[in-house]
């Protein structure tokens, strides 16, 4: 029994010692692991503080050095980048691919513009908002940007460029100012508003565009948009794949083009569906709407430049208005109209159109009107021809009926005259007794 007790006492003591050693060993190994981690972090190229750094919610930058720090530490900015009004020099952001909120300038419309010669967002692919309503940079470039909910760029310097060659989607894109070139080669969808304007406040009442060369606006990949507004000095507007203008937001969809200065050609050859109006005003040199076969809304073209209008419309339940220097109107397929008006300052022959859309052939509530300065040799419309035919018929009938009656009366009067009676001349005066009665008596010497 004593041997048994001694055995358990010795064994329990060893177990206790072993457990104590195990705990101490584990604590020592944990301390060594922590020390190694600290050493690794201390010798790494990434500062220790950056591991805990949150890239947001607002990062203020006052120099290129600040941007370089963001480029090194933050591939994604969970917030916004705000440029201080004292910033000077190029603005180049690399390494950042995603900004969840915005990048914008922190200066008001009353403050001097920061001297930023260029803005480059080299690696940015996605952003919520880019907002620079006033910018002095000659070039704005985001070569890899694919999506942006909103982009606003206002330019003060002449000869500036916007380069967004990879942008595929935007909610709204507004480019206003003295830009000489706008590159949007990949843009496919605009959910709300695409606005390109080279006139102050996008309103010609505030003056004309002062850019030297007119803009050539090409949207080679655009398929759908809600609102398209282009104002200013433009030589051409082309969207060869644009198929539809559809309402996505609360704002009504439409195409509005105001081109008051230089002759501009407009080409939307694939546009077939419109939930909004089409309006083109200014020096319109050409309009291609070769796929627009029907519309329920307005098509308005007011041109100060000689224009031949050809529309493929087969049906229009809206208003079609063509005015200004309209040289000719060709609507060979149009059969149904609601309101159609041509008011040309040039000699347009309205006759063929009036023949097709005369009052008798139009349904109730429809209206057609054509006015032109053209007068010599103008064809008479069917309605006018019909009226003239009725009048000629009445007059001709009266002559045919009246001529025999006049002949009969004359013959009857000749038969009933007294012997020696002389018929009065239709131009003679006198007493009515004949020529002899009007002559003076013979001369007598007595």
Secondary structure, DSSP 8 states (H G I E B T S, - for coil): -HHHHHHHHHHHHHHHHHHHHHHHHHHHHHHHHHHHHHHHHHHSSS-HHHHS----SEEEE-SHHHHHHHHHH-SEESSEEEEETT--S-EEE-S--EEEEEEEEE--TTS------EEEESS--EEEEEEEEEE--SEEE-TT--EEEEEEEEEEEEEEEEE-TT--EEEEEEEEEEEEEEE-TT--EEEEEEEEE-SGGG-GGG-----SS-EEEE-TT--EEEEEEEESSEEEEE-TT--EE---SSS--EEEEEEEEEEEEEE-TT--EESSEEEEEEEEEEEE-TT--EESS-EEEEEEEEEEEE---SEESSEEEEEEEEEEEE-TT--B-SEEEEEESS----HHHHHHT-GGGS-TT-EEEEE-S--TT----HHHHHHHHHHHHHHHHHHHHHHHHHHHHHHHHHHT--TT-----SS--SSSS-HHHHS-------
